Amino acid sequence: MIHESSKKILVIEDDAVTRNLFLEVLEAQGFDTIGAEDGLAGIEQAQEHLPDLVICDIQMPDMDGYSVLTRLRQDPNTAIIPFIFLTGSNTQTDVRKGMELGADDYLTKPSTIEDLLRAIAVRLEKQAFLRYWYATNSHQVAQPLSSSFNSESIFPSVPQLQTVFDFIEANYHQGITLSDVAVAVGYSPAYLTNRVAKQTGETVNSWIVKRRMAAARPLLRNTNQTIDQIAIALGYQNTCHFSRQFRQHHGLSPKIWRKQQQLVQPSRSAKLQFIKNRGALEKLVPLGC
């Protein structure tokens, strides 16, 4: 089986026999392969060749797999490369540590070749989905939900999270969840939650809700759509859920908030009209006469 575009896989494994076995199997499957005998060499190879996927042993001398993963996730060029751990330990603590650091999968030794190839296929498929989504949707990110109003910019400028915010921006009205965002950007939900919270102080779900609330305000203020229609347009399955979240963010129900805005706007319009009338009058009757 020859893989389209010859995906490049880096194998970081200090045991030469195991490393060479993996490289031979992957080459037989049509992958381009790179081998590294330790963690430091693996980091250098990853930064130089930017592989499509990394397979890394955890227990290695000098620099273990956790340190390798941490370094790669800190580098913007290698931060989103799918990463699979290989280890002889399958304790819950070790697995959790790996996933919290951003590992995409975790295979215990001994694992069959079929297990390894299946894990690789899943990760590459998710990565392909991300690239396809970004290629077909990123140009639509700046487009608002409706041309009748301008969307409010609410996302912080964090380059490492740009694809996360782009996906939310393009799909917030589709009823997306944390899991949908995680799949789109190629991370586990737990790791993505920790990463976004660490860099923004908010969770992924919070940013989804914030974006929906930013779209709700102009819809309530500037259109005649019903609360039900607005809730559906923003991706909510029922109006009660929308109303509850709106109240949590604004302290008022959507209905009452809309009424307050309708009271404020005529007042502003009246002031504007007064200013225009006064300007017209001053042209007719110059000051000082």
N, C-alpha and C positions, 0 to 999 in steps of 0.2 A: 504493500500500500504506500504510494508516493503522495505525500501531503502537499497540497497546493501552496506555492510560494516558499516551500522548504523552510518551515518554521525552525527557528534556531533555539536549541535548548542547552543550557549550561548545567553541568553536573558537578557539584562540589562535594567531594568525598575523599577522605584521607586514606581509606583502604584501596590500594591499587587494583586488587582483584574485583571488588565490587564496582569500583568506578569504571573499569574497562568493560565489565559485563554490561552495565547500563548503556555505555556509549555504543557498544556493538549492537545491542538490541534496538536502540533508537535510530542508529544509522540504517539498520535493516528495514525500519519502518519509514524511511525516507526523510528523516529529520537531519538538519545540520546540527552537529554537536560540538560542544566545547567542554573540555575537562579541566578541573582545578583540584590540586592535591591538598589544599588547605583553605581556611577562611579568607586570609588576606589575598591569596592568589585569586580566589573566587570573586572578591569585591573588584579587584583590578580588571578581571575578565568581563564582569558584568558592566562596568563603567565604560570599557573600551568597545565591546561588541553589542551592547544593549540587546540581550537575547529576548525571545518571546516568552520564555519561561525558565525558572530556576528550580532545580532539585538540589536540596542541600541536607547533608547529614547534620545532626545536632552535636553529637559528641566528637569533637575534634581537638587536637592539641593547639595551644596558643590562643586560638580564637574559635569559640564554639558557634554553632548555627544561629543561636539567638542574637549574638553580636553581629553576625553577617547580615541577618535580616534587618536589624536596627539601623545599620549603616546604609543599607540599600533604600530603606523607607525614608531616610533623612535626605537622600539625594533626589532632587526633582526629576532627574533624568531616568532614575531607576525605581521611583517610588511606586509605580503602578504595575510593575512587572509581576505576573503571577508567580507565587512562591510556594513550593511544596516541601515540607519537612520529611526527612527519613530518620527514623530513630528506633532503637531497641526498646524504648520505654513507652508505655501507653497509659501511664497514670493520668488521672483527670487534671492534676495540677500542671503537669508538663504540657498537656494538650491546651489547657486554658492559657498558659503563658504564651505559647506559640501563636494562638489565635489573637490574643490581645496585642501582640506585637505586629500583627498584620499578615500572618501566614494564611494562605488560601486553602491549604489542605495538609493532612497529617497522616503519613503512612508508616506503619510499624514494620520492623523487620522480624521475621522474614515476610516479605510481601511477594505475591506472584507478579510475573510480568504483566498479566492481564489487569491486575489491580493498578499497577503503575500506569499502563497505557490508558486505562479508563479515567484515572484521575487527571492525566495530562489532557485527554480529549475534552473533559468537562471544563477545565480551566481555559483552554484555548477557545472553546466555544463561547464562553462568557466574555472573553477578551474581544473576540470577533464581533459579538453583539454590541459591545461598547463602541468599537470603532465604527460599525455600521450606523448605530444611532447617532453618533456625533457627526458623521459625514452627511447624514440625511436630515438632521434636525438642528444642528448648531446655527445654521443661517436663519432659523426662525426664532431664535432665542429673544431677539429684541422686539419681536412682534407681540403686542398686547393681546389679551383674550378677545377683545372686541375693539374695532376701530373707533367706537363711539367714546372711548375714554383713554387716557394715558395711564399706563401702569406705574405704580409708585416703586421706585428703586429701593429695595430693602436689604439686599444682600451685601455683606462686607467684601472688600477687595482682598481676597486670599487666593493667590494663584494656585496653590496646591489643592484647593477645593473648587476650582472653577468648573470642572465637569459635573460635580455634585450640584452646584447652583444652576448650571445650565440645564441639567436634566429636570430639576424642580421647576424652573421657569417655563420650560417647554411642555411640561406634563402635569402641572399642579391641578388643572381642571379635569384631569382624567381619574381622579380618585386614587392617586398613587399613595403608597405606604413606604415605610422605611425599607422593607424588603425589596421593593421595586427599585429604589434608588441604589441599594447595595448591589443588586445584580447588574444594574446599568454601569456602575463604576468599577465593578470587579472586586469588591471587598466583602467580607462577612459583615452582617448587620451589627454585630457587637463591636468589631473593630472600627467600622465607619462611625458608629455612635460616639465611641471614645475619641476618635480623631477630630470629628467636627466639634464636639463639646470642648475639647482641649484648646482648639484654635479660635473658637467663636464664643464660648460660654453658653451656647444653645445646642439643643439636640436636633437631629435631622427632622423629626416630626414637628418640632417647634418651628423650624424654618418653613416647612410645608404650610403650616397653619398661618404663619405670618404673611406668607405670599398670598394665601387665599383671602386673608383679611384686607390686604392692600388692594386686591381686586374688588372686594365686596364694597368698599367705601364709595368709589365713583359710580358703581352700579346702583347703589341705594340712593346716592345723591343726584345723579344726572339722568336716570332712566325711570320709566314707569313699570318696569318688570316687577312681578310679585315676589314676595320673599321666597316662595317655593321655586319660582323660576331661577332666581339668583342662586339659591342653594344648589340646584341641579347643575347650573352653568359652572359652578366652582368645584364640582366633583363630589358633592355630598350625596349620600344615598337617601337621606331624609332631612327634612327641614329642622327638626328638633336638634339634631347634632350640630347643624350650622348655627342655629340660634344660641345654643349653649356656648359654643366656642366664641361667638361674636360677643356675647355678654361678658365672658371671662376676659376678653381683650379690651372691651370698651366700657364696661360697667353698665351698659344699657342693652336692651334687646334691639335687634335690627329695626323693628317697627318704630320704636320710640326714638332711636337715633335718627332715623330718616325724617321723622316729624320735626325734630329739633333743627335739622339741617334745612328743612323747608321753611322754617320760621326765620332762620338766620339769613338765608339767601335773598328774600324780598327786602329785608332791611338793607343789605349791601347794595342791592339794585337801586333802591330809593336814594341812597347816599350818592351813588354814581350818577344817577339822573340829575340830582340836585347840583352836583359839581358841573355837569355838562350845561345845564340851564344857566347857571351863574356865569360860566365862561361866555356863553352866547350873549347874555345880557350886558356883560362888561364891554363886549365889542360894539354893541349898539350904543351904550352910554359910557364913554370913556371916564375913567376915574379922575376926579378933580373938577369935573364940570358941574 
